[in-house]
Amino acid sequence: MEDNQNDKKYIIEIKSGLYVSIDKFGNVYTFTKNIEKATKTSHLDSAMGIAERCYGTVKEYRMKHEILEVVE
């Protein structure tokens, strides 16, 4: 299955293992070491603007799914 451009998500990394988290109103930036709590956006331009303001870099976020065998 080919990746759809609209399905891509981006996060902002400040330094190795430190990510930007934005409040629900979009006006307060905090930082987290938990990548699951990092703000994810599908808008690259928006992510680039935030990264510039926070001196970070934009990273593509991909969630990995693992298929396990069901044992009955």
N, C-alpha and C positions, 0 to 999 in steps of 0.2 A: 504494500500500500504506500503510495507516494504522499509525502507531507503536503498539506494544503497550507498556503501562505497565511490564511486567516487563522489557522490553528496554532501558529507559533506564539509562544509567550516569552517575554523578556523580563529579566530582573536586573537590578543594579547592584554591583559588587564594589564596595569601597576599597577593601583590601582582602587578602585571602581569608575567606570564611566570615566576612562581615558584610551584611546586606542591608539595603534600605527598606524600611517599612513605612508606609504612609497611612495616616489616619483616614477614617471613612469620609471626611470632608475634603481631603486632598490638600490640606494646608500645613500639616505638621509632619516633619520627617523624623523618624527615629531609626535606630539601627539595631539589628538582631544578628545573632550567630546561628539562629535556627532558620535554615533555608525555607522551611515550610511556612514560616511566618513572614517571609519577604514578600513585598508587593510584586505581583505579576501583572503585566500588561501585554496586550496584543498590539499596542501602538508603538512602533519603533521610534517614531519622531518624539513622542512623549517621553519614552525611556531615555533617549539621548539628551533631552533637555534636563531631565532630573539628574542624570549622571554628570552633566556639565556643572550643574549647581552644587553637587555634592562631591565633586572631584573623584568620581567613580568611573567604572566601565560597565557597558551593557553586555550582558551575557544571555545567550539563548537558554531558556529553561525547558528541559524535557523531562517529563515524568516517565519513569520506567515501570512497566507492568510486568509482573512475573506470573506465568501460568503454572499452576501446580496440579499435580495429579490427584484426583479425588480417590481416596481409599475407602472402599465399602466393607 
